[in-house]
Structures are given as C-alpha cells and as structure tokens.
C-alpha cells in the first residue's frame, strides 16, 4: 500500500493538466480582452467613415 501511495505522490500528470488548463484560460482572457479593445477601435473607425460620407452627401 505504501508503494501505491508513493507512486501517487510522484505522479505529476494531473498537475500538468491543471497547468495547461490555467495557461489556456489565461490565453482566452487575453484574446477576449484584445477583441473587446479592437472592436471598440473598429466601431469608432466605421463611425468616422459614416460621418465623413454623410457630410459629403449634404
């Protein structure tokens, strides 16, 4: 029984899976944040273009 417990304590595959999960979550948060910021910039650009085109037509 002690050999089984010792082998369980040495097994790090579960910890590695958790680490990969945390890294993936961190990357996902970064992508979501970047997409949100980029989305605001794109929206502002389209608003400026629309305003400029409406000004030319009047």
N, C-alpha and C positions, 0 to 999 in steps of 0.2 A: 504493500500500500504506500509506503514511503517513497518508493521509486516512481510510482504513478504521480504522486504529489510533486516530487522534484521535477519530473518531466513537464508537468503542467506549469510550474513556475518558470521554467526555462522557455516555454513556448511563447513567442512574441508575435505570432501571426495575427492574433486578434488586435493587438496594439497597433500593428502596422495597418490593418484595415481601418481602424479608427483614425489614424493619422491621415491616410489617404482621403477618408471622408471629410475630415476637417479642412484639408487643403482644397478639395473640390468645392466645399461650401464657401471658403474664402474667395476662391476664384469667381464663383457665381455672384457673390455680393459685389465684387469689383466690376463684373460685367454689367450687372443691373445698375450700379451707380453710374458707370460711364454711359450707358444707354440713356439713362434719365437726363444726364447733363447734355449729351449730344442731341437728344430730342428737343430740348429747350432751344438750343442754338439753331437747329434746323427750322423749328417753328418761327423763330424770330427772323430768319432769313426769308422764309416764304412770306411772312407778313410785310417785310420791307419791299420785296418784289411786287407784291399785290398792290401796296400803296403807291409805288412808283408807276405801275401800269395804269392804275386808276387815275393818277394825276395827269398822265399823258393823254388820256381819252377825254378829259374835260376841257 
